Amino acid sequence: MSEVTEHTIKIQSWIKRLLEDPLTEILLNNSLLSKTQLETLLIDLLSEDIIGYRINYEDKAKLRLNDKGISRGSFNRTLKQANVNINKTINTVLLLGYLGIFKTTQLQPFIQISNNLNRYIKSYTNLWNRQNTESIENIKLKEITLLKKELEESLKRYITK
């Protein structure tokens, strides 16, 4: 198997796993990003970190999960749409804060969810990094599973409608 094919499979399986994650699904369904935009954004921002070298946009377009493949132009348009939606989301939050619509007490549940999400990411990353170097303790797996379940419930309660 060629190096490009191995990297393509590695990146696509990583993206597929992220997109199928229940936390990702909840957050994505309540965001301004489409699944395609998120996939494109992940490829653009993180694929080079996975394989360790620079990829041009034509090759990035080939990494999309779409079996037919897409053009570089289509990839770039989708990436631009994702970035516009992200900027609009951030500006909306800033606007609501500036106008006094967001009050600290109203944001507290979201801050707590954010803190828990950060804890989950750190625990998961530590576990992932240790996976190849030492055995994974059942206690750590249970901890992460519990934290993920708690996050899913919090997100459903406070974010979904």
N, C-alpha and C positions, 0 to 999 in steps of 0.2 A: 504494500500500500504506500503511495507517495506521501511525502511530508505534508503537502497541501491538503490532500484528502483526509489525512489523520487529523490535521488541525481543524478542518471544516467540520468533521464529525464531532470533535471535542467541543468546539464552540457551539454548534447547533444543539448538542445534547445538554450543554450547560444552560443555554437559553430556554430550551424546552422545559427543563426542570424548574427554572425560575418562573416561567409563565404558568406552570401547573401548580405551583405552590399556593396553598389556600390563603396565606396572608397576602401574597401578590394579587391574587384574584379579587379579594375583598377591596384592597386599596385601588387596584386598577379600575374596577367596576364603579368606583365612586370618585374617579379622577377625571380630568379633562383629556387624558391621553387615550387613544385607541390602543388595542392590543398590538396592531401593526406598528404604530408610532413607538410604543415602548420597546418592541423587539428591535426596531431600527436604531433607537437610541442606545440600547444595550450593546448592539454590535459596534456602533460608532465609538462609544466611550470605553468599552471594556474588553473587546476582542483582542486588541493588541497586547493588553496586559496578560492575557491567557497564553498567547503563543510567544510573546517576547520580542516581536519585531513589528515594524510599521506595515500597514496594509493599505493599498490604494482603494478608492471608493468603488471602483469597478469590481474588485474582489470582495469588498464588504457587501455589495449588492448580492453577490452569489451566496453569501452566508445566510441570507434570509431563509426561513423554514418553508417558504413557498416552493413547491416542487418545480414549478415552471421557471423559476428564476425571474429576476426583474432587472430593468436597466439601471445604469448608474444614475440617470436623471430622475427616475422614479424613486430610487433610494434617497437621493438628495432632497427631493420635494417632501417626502414623508419625514425626513429628519428635520427639515425646516419647520414643518407643521408642528412637530413635537416640541421643538424649541420655542416656538411662538406660544403654544399652550402652556408650557412651563413658565415662561415669563409673565403671561397674563395671570396665571394662578398666584405667583409671588406678588405681583402688583395688586391683585385683589385683596390678598391678606394684608398687605401694607396699607392699602386704602381703608379697609375696615378698621384697622388699628388706629390710623390717623384720625378718622372720623369719630372714634370713640365707641364704635359698635362692638368691637371685641373688648371685653373687660377681663381682667386677670382671672376672676372667679369663673367666668364662662369658659376660659381656655384650659383651666386646670385638668379636666378629664383628658384633653388632647395632649397636654404636656406629660401627664402620667403615661399615656399610651406611647408617646414618643420615647420617654425614658425606658419603658419596658421593651420597646422595639430595639432600642440601642443595646440594652442588656442581652437580648436574644441574639442580635447580630454578632456581638462580641463572643458570646458563649459558643455559637454555632461555628464561627470562624476559628476559634481556638480548637474546637473539636475536630474540625475539618483539617487543620494544620497538623494535629497530633495523630490523625488517622493513619498516616504512613509510618510514623516513627515509634509509636507505642500503642499498646492495647487501649481500647476505649472502655472506660468504666461504665457499668450499667447505671450507676447513680447519676453520672453526667448526662447520659442519654435520657433518663427519666426527668431530670431537671429541665433540659431543653424542651422535651415534649410537653411538660407541664406549662412552661413559660409560653410556648407556642399556642397551646390551647387557651390559656388565659388571654393572650393577645387577640386570638380569633374572636373570642367572646366579647372583649372590649370593643374591637373594631365593629362588630355587628351591632352592638348596643349603641355606640356613640356616633358612628360614621354612616352606617347604612340607614336607609329610610324605607 
